[in-house]
Amino acid sequence: MGTGRTLRKESHVRPCKTEAGKHRRTAAQRRRLVKFGLGEEEVKLMSAENVRVLVQRPAVVKKMIAKKAEAK
């Protein structure tokens, strides 16, 4: 087998994620949910994990909003 560069590469060349970046991403995801139509107060009360799950599935969010509007 080879002994080239691919076997000598260090894993520390990839930059580390920072807390500031995480807060920025979370804030952007929360803003995206508000644009989908969820209430701002409702989004504020959600955990970061719930926000991530809902942002990944915008069709589910739109169905939730439609169901709430229908109930009113």
C-alpha positions in Angstrom: 0.0 0.0 0.0 1.0 3.6 -0.3 2.7 5.8 2.2 1.8 9.1 0.6 0.2 12.2 1.9 -3.2 10.8 2.5 -1.8 8.6 5.3 0.1 11.5 6.9 -2.7 14.0 7.1 -3.5 15.4 10.5 -7.1 15.8 11.6 -6.4 19.2 13.2 -6.5 21.1 9.9 -10.3 21.5 10.1 -11.4 24.6 12.0 -13.2 24.1 15.3 -16.8 25.2 15.7 -17.2 28.1 18.0 -20.0 29.1 20.4 -20.5 32.4 18.6 -21.1 30.5 15.4 -23.5 28.2 17.1 -25.5 31.1 18.4 -25.5 32.7 15.0 -26.8 29.5 13.3 -29.5 29.0 16.0 -30.7 32.6 15.6 -30.9 32.3 11.8 -32.9 29.1 12.2 -35.3 30.7 14.6 -35.8 33.6 12.2 -36.4 31.1 9.4 -39.2 29.5 11.4 -40.8 32.9 12.1 -40.8 33.5 8.3 -42.5 30.1 7.8 -45.4 31.5 9.9 -44.8 30.3 13.4 -45.3 32.8 16.2 -42.3 34.6 17.5 -43.1 33.9 21.1 -43.7 30.2 20.3 -40.3 30.0 18.6 -38.6 31.7 21.6 -39.9 29.0 23.9 -38.7 26.1 21.7 -35.4 24.3 22.5 -32.6 24.5 20.0 -33.1 20.8 19.1 -36.8 21.3 18.3 -35.8 24.3 16.1 -33.3 22.3 14.2 -35.8 19.5 13.5 -38.5 21.9 12.3 -36.2 23.8 10.1 -35.2 20.6 8.3 -38.9 19.9 7.5 -40.6 23.1 6.2 -43.6 21.1 4.8 -44.4 19.8 8.3 -44.2 23.3 9.7 -46.6 24.6 7.1 -49.0 21.7 7.9 -48.9 22.6 11.6 -49.7 26.2 10.8 -52.6 25.2 8.6 -54.0 22.9 11.2 -53.8 25.7 13.9 -55.5 28.2 11.5 -58.2 25.6 10.8 -58.8 25.1 14.5 -59.4 28.8 15.0 
